């Protein structure tokens, strides 16, 4: 499997998805799968592997069906709005009333514009600031930016439809939202738990490999009542999987700090760091980029 450079891949995917047809034949978009039930009234339209860009559609999309309508969490790459709505119609006739963007990246916000203007768009205040700097949300398309933001915590709806939004600090970006569905004991993490591999640290948008394990530790110590996790890009996980990923990020940070203190280069540190024995099933496709980002961040 060839190594995938995450930031370049995200930029390439955004550019491809945002291309305007000018008479030339455009590459066919990868099809979306049907929505899969997670629990009760929560579904997920799953991500595909970002390693194969021809099959990549964006991150996992949550579909939470309430009495009053549907909440969509993350909207994949640009151009998938009609496809997401089609998959939702297969499980409910109710309208989409709100979108929650877990963070700024185009594989999670790209199809905001594919939904009616009446839909409420919600995100952390830092995510809105990050999105405002992106070309796809400038000019007339600024209307697809978040309409409502929060600082640390926001409660939406009530009863079994209640959704809790949390922000615990930097990690993947400076504005990552965790979404808790209390009635069904399920948490959605966006790319704060994207996969079982080194994380993508987007320093240009306020991400921090130093803060990441602390941010996850704050989440786990504060939010107790969940057993199921909808991640950013892989199939469903458990609270134990998320706890393991937190430990992985902490061990990765400690290993990188020790390597830099010992005078090793980032490349030498990448070659020397091996967490696979301790963390079974974890890949190392993204290790080099993560090590480089942490090297740039720590003094």
Secondary structure, 3 states (H helix, E strand, C coil): CCCCCHHHHHHHHHHHHCCCCCCCCCCCCCCCCCCEEEECCEEEECCCCCCCHHHCCCCCEEEEECCCCEEEECCCCCCCHHHHHHHHHCCCCCCEEEEECCCCCHHHHCCHHHCCCCCEEEEEHHHHHHHHCCHHHCHHHHHHCCCEEECCEEEECCHHHCEEEECCCCCCCCCCCEEEEHHHCEEEEEHHHCCCCCCCCCHHHCCCHHHHHHHHHHHHHHCCCCCEEEECCCCCEEHHHHHHHHHHHHHHHHHHHHHHHCCCCHHHHHHHCCCCCCCCCCCCCCHHHHHHHHHHHCC
